[in-house]
Amino acid sequence: MIKKKMLIAAVCGFLLLAGGNAMAQDRDFYVGVSGLYAIESIDSDNTQDKFSNPVTIDFDSSWGVQVKGGLVLNKLISVEAVVENITPFQADLDAGEAKIYVTQFSINGKITCPAFDTFVPYLIGGVGYLNGFEDIDYAGETSKTSNWGLSARGGAGLDYFLTDAMALNFESTYTTGFGDVDYVTYTAVSLGVSFYF
């Protein structure tokens, strides 16, 4: 019975690997969607400066979603556009709460390692435009501020091709804002799926 189960598992594993043994051959475009966990590195001084009395602000990490579309230039290089939205980084206060919503639009270069057909590691980096929307509710008073600024994004990932048209995607990136949004920094760990056509 055990040998039969091992044989079935081995056959399934072989078929899965064989099915994913071709990395998006002759496919020029891809789209993908991922869920992500955003580990915050928010500069809380930006929020604390809005209070006349000293307060302690400690933002929590949060969740988000990412949608992307890319153009495969060759086996080494792709270019992609990404929209990333983070549900608010939140800090609970004694008499209220502070939230920072983040939306980022970026254009990235993606350098892949074509030596592996099924598991394809890559590096990614790019620039974009980031919005930080801050919503503070404290002691019956509210403050809402929306700032825009340039951002930079870099990281690494892995595509696992189930077929030549579909890949699972694992990625870790670091994002930092500049100018009016220089207080927004976070590391995103994402898991999703991409479709090539």
Protein Blocks (a to p, Z undefined) as FASTA:
>chain_A
ZZmmmmmmmmmmmmmmmmmmcghihiabdcdddddddddfbdfklmmmmpmbdcdddddd
dddddddddddfblmbccddddddddddddddfkbcddddddddddddddddfkbmklcc
ddddddddddddddddeehiacddddddddddddddddddfblmbccdddddddddehjl
lmpccddddddddddZZ
